Amino acid sequence: MTQLPPAIPLFDQVRYLEDGNPTVNQYIAQITLHSVNDAALIYEYACDWLLEQQFNENNYKTYRSELTTFLYWVFDVIKISVSDITRRVLSQYIDYCQQPDPNLIAYRNVAQFLLDKEENERYPNPLWRPFLGKKVDGIEQPYRITEKALKTKLAILSSFFSFLINEEYMERNPAMMLMKHGRFKHTDQYAGAGEDNEQLKAFSELQWSYVMQAAQYLALKDPEVHQRTLFLISLMYGCYLRISEVSARPGFSPMMSQFKRDVKTGVWGFYIPRSKGGKRRTVAVSKALLTALKQYRCFLGLTELPQPGENTPLFVRHKAAGRGRDAGLLNANLGIRQIRELIMDVIFLAADNIAKDGLNQDANEVRSQTVHSIRHTGISHDINLNQRPLSHVQADAGHDSIETTSQYLHTSRIERHESAVAKPLDSLSGI
């Protein structure tokens, strides 16, 4: 067996990242099982965030190095969930980076992963270390990190925490708080690294209607491919799901039996066994979504509704995977990348249709949305259009507090503007 470095690099070059790495997968699985129960979820979020940097090679390299160092410290040194990181805990990380374990310091740059030509498999470079020291005249110097480098670390982590906040994994940005106070008080250079109040991007009622129409059109045009797409979008909107809650990942494979009927009330719900922070919840299922489920299952040749313990995968591949951990498998659940691509194709089709109808501003807004916007849209519409009680939406969304759910009240500037258009300045004028 190849010797491993004392700290395992987690993220390969961008062209290999989505394939997964067996050594890294095994490491993350062990951490998830024995010390940090949401390590696999955090790793997926980290990969998603890094993939957003893939078109800027320098950013990608810098961000993955910092994220690897940070997650090593979180998973192996203090062994806590990222969701438990506070400003005080993050200060300990900064102290750690100033005086790292000497065994984690290298004095020359090396690749993080190497290729085993016999196995045609990439593996962590035994010589790689997360910290890089300097030599002067061939002599190793005491390790030092500049104040500027520490601020850069915090700026990168602040951006990552902002991403996690937008994904609703956590509700605070400890890096931003550190940069606002004390020795790390940021200047304008770092002000844009993260936002305190990330805008909740959601489709308007009109825009969402175009998205659903696009999905229905595709399902009629090519049902063998897109009946699955139509139900996927219906489920994510109807149950406000995160993409990780319907995607296959290490230790989780979504099943039809997650749709469950309460034996006492007869009400159907969609059970999510592991979500943000390892939590579980059951989301109430509407009659419309239940009808969509029946239609999808009948198309698949299944009974109208799933039976308890049914192990049919929720969203299976239509052709075998060519690479990655599911290589050669056909009846395997879709992963995050495949689901994102399916949904974004529908969103872009909807945007094109909106543009054809002359609504160019709406088309541009729709093109700027993401898969996660569907969750925001479902929550926003249930509160503002369907008038569901906040407490009910809070439970279905899996929010820790009612304050988080309250952010969705009146999130649509279009609707707010329309309600203000006819306001008089003098309601008694002319009487």
Order of alpha helices (4+ residues) and beta strands (2+ residues): alpha-alpha-alpha-alpha-alpha-beta-beta-beta-beta-beta-beta-alpha-alpha-alpha-alpha-alpha-beta-beta-beta-alpha-alpha-alpha-alpha-alpha-alpha-alpha
